[in-house]
Amino acid sequence: MSKITLITGASRGLGRNAALSVAKKGGDVVLTYHSRREEADAAVAEIEALGRKAVALQLDTGKVAGFADFATRLRDALRETWGRESFDHLVNNAGHGDFALSADTTEAQFDRLVDVHFKGVFFLTQALLPLLADGGRIVNYSSGLTRVSAPGWGAYAAVKGAIEVLTVYMAKELGARGIAVNTVAPGAIETDFFGGAVRDTPDFNAFFAGMTALGRVGVPDDIGPMVASLLSEDNRWINAQRIEVSGGQGI
Ligand SMILES: NC(=O)c1ccc[n+]([C@@H]2O[C@H](COP(=O)([O-])OP(=O)(O)OC[C@H]3O[C@@H](n4cnc5c(N)ncnc54)[C@H](OP(=O)(O)O)[C@@H]3O)[C@@H](O)[C@H]2O)c1
């Protein structure tokens, strides 16, 4: 039986790449999107063309009030598409970037970062635990910016740091159900993240490339296949770890 991986924010960027990477390894995918339904539908079609099953569901990971309804829609999709009551892997990927010096960060910027990257991950995972199969896996996305500091990313990096702590506690608490929980921390990657800044702004790109041992920033193909591999049986004994995937950024 194919494993089912739920990936939040898989309409584009790292989530989409992880979804396709999982499918290429023979897995099925539930992907969520926030605003870009057409791109999510295109990702579903691409996964189906690989001979795997996929479903796209809308979700704002920053709105806890919507999570019970999302769990119901997920349960319905699992029954309809797979005839199952559970899924196997949860990948908490969805998120946005926000840049402001600590002196200038507004409460609204701060709250949205907390809601999407910390509170949302905490309560979405809580809402989905009854549907996550025993022996399953959770992957939470952090960032290389929790280990190296770059001015302007303080609030963003701090909520990602919270996720790294949460990962260890989740691993401890869910171990009794055989669920492994890890953090993947990408370095700077060329996606739409923060208006495509890493990809489209030469100075920004050069700044991060210059602090990376392998001499460039990352691309989505540097991350998605690693996540698919982490979810495979080969890596079943990795638990409660922060795994940085950055080409050696800031070492
Ligand atoms: N790119 C980097 O340099 C980098 C480095 C380290 C860590 N990360 C982390 O990696 C993750 C993915 O980033 P990315 O580079 O793939 O970004 P991206 O290309 O901008 O894609 C973001 C994805 O998340 C979804 N999303 C954004 N806000 C959401 C919300 N409130 N609720 C639900 N979905 C939401 C988007 O959905 P729609 O398209 O439907 O709007 C999209 O699918 C994030 O957690 C980010 O913090 C990125």
The ligand as an ORCA input file, in Angstrom:
! r2SCAN-3c Opt
* xyz 0 1
  N      12.969     29.687      0.112
  C      13.814     29.808      1.113
  O      14.883     30.447      0.997
  C      13.528     29.140      2.429
  C      14.612     28.931      3.299
  C      14.382     28.308      4.523
  C      13.104     27.927      4.867
  N      12.059     28.162      4.007
  C      10.735     27.722      4.437
  O      10.265     26.764      3.499
  C       8.842     26.823      3.459
  C       8.366     26.957      2.030
  O       8.915     28.133      1.465
  P       9.022     28.352     -0.113
  O      10.369     28.884     -0.380
  O       8.551     27.168     -0.830
  O       7.954     29.563     -0.287
  P       6.993     29.914     -1.535
  O       7.636     29.502     -2.821
  O       6.623     31.324     -1.314
  O       5.716     28.974     -1.327
  C       4.945     29.148     -0.161
  C       3.865     28.089     -0.118
  O       3.218     28.188      1.149
  C       1.851     28.502      0.937
  N       1.425     29.442      1.979
  C       1.944     30.658      2.256
  N       1.273     31.214      3.292
  C       0.325     30.317      3.658
  C      -0.682     30.302      4.638
  N      -0.893     31.333      5.471
  N      -1.480     29.212      4.735
  C      -1.293     28.167      3.913
  N      -0.377     28.123      2.949
  C       0.430     29.187      2.823
  C       1.720     29.049     -0.462
  O       0.402     28.794     -0.949
  P      -0.253     29.600     -2.236
  O       0.765     29.485     -3.348
  O      -1.503     28.832     -2.553
  O      -0.496     30.989     -1.805
  C       2.810     28.250     -1.183
  O       2.331     26.991     -1.555
  C       8.427     27.970      4.374
  O       8.089     27.460      5.643
  C       9.694     28.804      4.471
  O       9.717     29.543      5.659
  C      12.258     28.743      2.795
*
